[in-house]
Amino acid sequence: MSNAVPNSLSLAVDIPFKGASKNDTFVLVLGQTGSGKSTFINKAIGEEVATVGHDIDPETTTIRYFVATHPNHSDRRFIFVDTPGFDDPFIEDSEILDRIIKWLKKSCPSRIRLIIVYLLEITQYRNDHMRAGMTPMRLCITGIAENSVLATTKWNLVNQEVGQKREMALSMTYGRLAIQRFTDTRESAWNIANYIPEVNVVKVSHFRRKLSTALQQRPQAGFLSAMFSFLF
């Protein structure tokens, strides 16, 4: 198998969003490759707008946005932002973060409502909160957890008792993050997007600076790591 970067990645162009209003809410959808980002966005939008991958190769190689009106409030516009997956063999997490930061600079006004939805597969044992790449833990240590939701995916593929134990472990490990279940429905997607009822208006330049330091800080080891491993 070749280690060369596919042309689709090397030639990736991230198209910025134009015409943002101060009343818009940006939903930045993050997660590892295969975690269900495109599926989440499709359910929220109500149609198949984002291509879903069904194998190890990522479908999302560029930053893409999809606009939706809140199902219960026609005056509220949400911009869902699909991003390349972390922990990808062809592209470093740092490069993906850098592209996201540049996209935010080009797409958002100086102050905006912004939510991060970080998707994590409940089916997989990924004791990776101490790894060097991007993980939910880094949302906590950079101080942007209050604008973030950790959404677990693929509940239909896991034993419920096992899933609940993993959910408990996640709650202990990522205590600063709101944790919700995504159950592959439109209602579930919007419950997650709406979970932070009064989304703080953030200064985008300040938010970008915090996000840019995510990979520079090292999470602290402790008993939570051992507890996390035990519960899995």
Beta strands, then each sheet from edge to edge (+ up, - down):
strand 1: 25-31
strand 2: 64-70
strand 3: 73-82
strand 4: 111-121
strand 5: 148-153
strand 6: 178-181
strand 7: 201-203
sheet 1: 2+ 3- 1- 4- 5- 6-
sheet 2: 2+ 3- 1- 4- 7+
end
